[in-house]
Amino acid sequence: MSIKIGDTIPAVTLKTMGKEGPENITSSEVFDGKKVVLFAVPGAFTPGCSVTHLPGYVVNADKIKAKGVDTIACMSVNDAFVMGAWGKSQNAEELLMLADGNGELTQALGLELDASGFGMGKRSRRFAMIVENGVVTHLAVEPAAGIDVSAAEKIMALL
């Protein structure tokens, strides 16, 4: 069952790339007391994610934050090294690049994607959500391939 509007983000530990290497970051550190836009992609460095999805949030980061958003977080079922390198290659220094390497948050949200047919194993569905003080206030899950309801421009219009 998928998370829905009004639900609280589950308590899990994710990873982010720090100056000395991977660091733990809890979901409560990311979401508690903040307004957060979280979007997830099936895989770092994949075409749709690198050409359209992440760049939309990078280009619009200032506009999104000007609407009262404290954090824009990009999550993928990849490790912290991959997420850190992808963030650098995409000039995403304004975003929090979250590694859900074991898919714990993705699974807890009920938003898993079986991409084993593509040799990618279990991944995250493509989605975006607005979270206020740990509670989901908007959820946009892509119904199929492509980037529409979870695009930065669509989420900005809801802020």
Beta strands, then each sheet from edge to edge (+ up, - down):
strand 1: 13-18
strand 2: 21-26
strand 3: 35-41
strand 4: 71-76
strand 5: 96-99
strand 6: 112-114
strand 7: 122-124
strand 8: 127-132
strand 9: 135-141
sheet 1: 1+ 2-
sheet 2: 5+ 4+ 3+ 8- 9+
sheet 3: 6+ 7-
end
